[in-house]
Amino acid sequence: MEKQECILPVTYVKCAFCTAKNHCAACGGELTGDLRAKTGVEDAAVDLLAHTVRIKTGLTQTDIEDLLEGMGLMAD
């Protein structure tokens, strides 16, 4: 399947429970690493401040949303 890059608006559900409110870049970096390690993902970047995920993959839109949901990222 051909790999395409897309940018999706997301909300990270754990932000609502965050008490620090100042480590968005750290969480985004951790989520980026986790997402890049997933099967079928060629490249990815999570930007929690901008509420976006950039992902390059051959997965279907439904599979991407399921993958993100499993990480606590809800596609808006």
N, C-alpha and C positions, 0 to 999 in steps of 0.2 A: 504494500500500500504506500502511496506517495505521502511523504511527510510535509506537513504544512505548519506554518507558524501562526498563532493567533494570540490575541490579548483579550483576556476576560476580566470583567469586573467581579471582585470577590469581597466577601466579609469573612474575617477569621473569627470563629465563634469563641475562641479562648480570650480574645481581647476584652470581652465583657467582664471577665473574671480577673483581669490583670490588675495588680495593685501598684506596679512600678510605673506604668504608663509612659515610660521613657526608653524602652528597649526594643522598639518596633523593628529597627534595623537588625538587631541580633536575632529576633524571632524569624524575620524574613529570610535572613541568611541560612538559618537552620532548616526552614521549610524548603528553601531553594535546593539545598543539598539533598534533602530527603526526596524531593520531587525528581531531581535529576537521576537519582538512583533507581527509580521505578522502571519496570520493564516497559518498553515502548516509547519512553521519553528520551529524545535526543538532546534537548537543551531546555532550560527553564529558568525563570527569574520571578521571585515573589517580592512585591513591593507593598508592604502593609500600609504605609503612609498614603500611597496613591490608591490603595484598594484594588490592585491589579495583579494578575498572573500572566506572564508571557510564557508560552509553551510551544515547543516545536516537537511534533509527534505525528504518527500515522494513525493514532487512535480516533475513534468516532467521537462526536460531541458528547454523546451520552456516556461513553467510557471515560472521557476526560472529567466530566462532572462527577461521576461516581468516584474516580480516583481522588479528586480534590475533596469531595465530601468525606472520604475516609481519613483525610488529613486534617479535618476541621475547617476547611475552606469551602464556603458556600458561594456558588456562582450566583450572581445577582441577575 
